[in-house]
């Protein structure tokens, strides 16, 4: 995240169009970093590489793997799972274990092939992990900024008219 991006995000979050609860949640996400506590170091390393391949992002900007690890360590669920599937932590560990040794050293095509094989072997865990990573990515204020999405500006007052933008929509994002 560049200094200009950070400044624009902070200006929007501290502006008059964002409610206090939304501001608090998004500020917490902006710089969230998590200590690895659920997965082993090796598992977490594989998770980080897989996460970047599945949802391209810079782990220094948003800690999606840490978000997953933190949820599992805290014993929180993501709200659903297939009846026949084991709990998320077990399912994710099996998914990660099914990736080949040296997964991180594979080129992009090799990683894609390995992830497709893991998806075939553990379809429910793969789907759940991909959904969780995508959710974390889309809920991050940097993603909203880079997409030019101002929908988090939730204070009432939007003037809805066809084919028009409010100033807050036009000025937010690159």
Residue pairs with C-beta under 8 A, 6 or more apart in sequence:
1 9
1 61
1 142
5 142
5 145
5 146
5 174
8 145
8 172
9 30
9 141
9 142
9 145
10 30
12 18
12 145
12 150
12 153
12 168
12 172
13 23
13 26
13 27
13 30
13 141
14 23
15 153
15 168
16 155
17 150
17 153
17 154
17 155
17 157
17 168
18 26
18 152
18 153
18 154
18 155
19 154
19 155
22 152
22 154
26 141
26 152
29 62
29 139
29 140
29 141
30 140
30 141
30 142
32 62
32 63
32 66
32 67
33 63
33 66
34 63
34 66
34 67
34 69
34 70
35 66
36 44
36 66
36 69
37 69
37 70
37 73
38 69
38 70
38 72
38 73
38 89
39 47
39 69
39 72
39 92
39 93
39 96
43 93
43 96
43 97
44 65
44 69
45 104
46 96
46 99
46 103
46 104
47 65
47 68
47 69
47 92
47 96
48 59
48 65
49 103
49 104
49 111
50 96
50 99
50 103
50 111
50 115
50 129
51 57
51 59
51 64
51 65
51 68
51 133
52 59
53 108
53 111
53 112
53 115
54 115
54 129
54 130
54 133
55 64
55 130
55 133
55 134
55 137
57 64
57 137
59 65
61 142
62 136
62 137
62 140
62 142
62 143
64 133
64 136
64 137
67 132
67 136
68 92
68 129
68 132
68 133
68 136
71 78
71 132
72 88
72 89
72 92
77 88
78 88
78 128
78 131
78 132
81 87
81 88
81 91
81 124
81 128
82 124
84 124
85 91
85 124
85 125
85 128
86 94
88 125
88 128
91 122
91 124
91 125
91 128
92 125
92 128
92 129
94 122
94 125
95 118
95 121
95 122
95 125
95 126
95 129
98 117
98 118
98 121
98 122
99 114
99 115
99 118
100 106
100 114
103 111
103 114
106 114
115 126
118 126
119 126
137 143
141 152
143 149
144 150
144 151
144 152
144 173
145 172
145 173
145 174
146 173
146 174
147 173
148 169
148 172
148 173
148 174
149 172
149 173
150 168
150 169
150 172
150 173
153 168
153 172
158 166
159 166
